[in-house]
Amino acid sequence: MISTPHQENLRKGRYSQQNQVYHVITATKGRNPLFLDMRNARILVNVMHRQPDARTLAYVVMPDHLHWLLQLAGDADLSRTVQSIKSISAHEIGQPIWQSSYYDHALRKDEDMQSLARYIIANPLRAGLVNRINDYPHWDAIWL
């Protein structure tokens, strides 16, 4: 595993709050576009939906990264939950695919969850992958 200077600082002060909603972004190793392969993308989606410690609110699987809006269940730990989907998806795909780090943002009470979900889902549009979001196969939100 390659470590960047001060990488451990990213984890300082990080804690998991019961029932908290988080926006998690994690990327593939070397930003390899593994999720252009439909099978790989569907494996990841299925793993997220099977995750017992998180309720998936919205997601988009981009070719080389994932945006995941989730709500932690009970006393679940965010780091363990993210590590679980990364580990299980890598195992089911059959190769190590993830960078070790990830970005997370705990939503504040004043943030609009549906607006964030729309922002997440619009990533393929902003990236120029499709002209209409309905043409992109790897996204979903509970509000639809």
N, C-alpha and C positions, 0 to 999 in steps of 0.2 A: 504494500500500500504506500503510495506517495503521500508524504505529508507536506503541507505548505506552512510557511512561517505563521505562527499564531493561530493555526487551525483550531487548537484546543480552546482559544478564546471565543470561538463561535458557540461553544457549548456552555460557557460560563453564564450562570444566571438562568439557564434554560430549565424550566420545570413544566410539568404537565398538570393542568387544572381539570378537575372533574367536569365532564360535559362541555368543555370548551370547544369552540369551533376554530379550526386552524386551516390556513392555506399553506400547503406544502409544495415545494418545487424541488425536484431532484432530476439529475441528468445522467445519461449513460456515460460510460468510460470513454474518454476522448471524443465525446459528443457524437459517437457512432450512431447513425440513423437506423437502429435495429427495428424500430417500430414502423418502418415503411412496410415491413413484412406483416401482413394481416394476422397470421398465426401468433406472432410474438405480441402484437398489440392486444389481441383478444385474450391471451393468457394473462397479461397484466390486468386487464379489466376484470376478468373472472377472479383473480387473486384479491383485488381490492374489494369486490363484492362479498367474498368469503371471509374477510377480516372480521373476527368477532369483537375486536376492541374499538372499532370505528364504524360510524355510520357515514357512508359516502353521500355527500350532498350534491357535489358537482365534480366533474373532472374533464380534462382533455389530455389525450395521449398524443403528444407531438412526435415527430420522427426520432428525436434524440433526447426528449425529456418529458416529464409528467407534471401537470398542475393538478393538485388534488385538494378539494375543499371537503373537509371531514369534521365530524364531531366525535370526540373521544367518548367512549362508553365507560361509565362507572369510574373505577380507579385506574384505568388504563394509562400507560406511559407512552407519550408521543414517540420518543426515540425508539422504544421497543416495537411500537406499531409500524413505524416507517421501516425499521430494519426487517421486520417480519415480511412485509410485502416485497421488499427488495430481495430478500433471501429466497423466499418461496418462488417468486417469478423467475429469478435467475436459475434456480434448480429446475423448474418446469421447462424453461427455454433451453436449458442444457449448457449454459456457459455463464461465467461472471460478466455481468453487463453494466453494473452501476458504479458511479463514483461513490466514494464513501460518505461524502458530505451531502447535506441538503439544506435548503432554506425553509424556515417556517415563520409564519406570522399569525399570532393569536388575534382574532378579531375582537375589537373593542365593542362595547355596547352601542356606541354611536355610529358604527359602520353598518352599511346596508349589505346584508348577506347576498341578496338577490342581484344587486349591482355588481358585486364581486364575482358572482357566478357568471353573469353575462360577460364580464371582462375575461374571465378564464376561458369560457367557451369560444370567445371571438379570436383566440390566438391563431387558429388556422387561417382566418381571414386576414389578420394583420401580417402574417408571414407569407401571404400570397399563395398558399397551398390550394385554396378554393375561392370561388367567387360568392358562393352561398354556403352558410354553415351546414345546411342539410346535405350538402355534397360531401361532407367530411364524416367518416364513419366512426371515429373514436372519441366520442364525447357524450355526456349525459348530464342531466340535472334533475333533482327531485321535483322541481316546479313545472316540469313539462309533462 
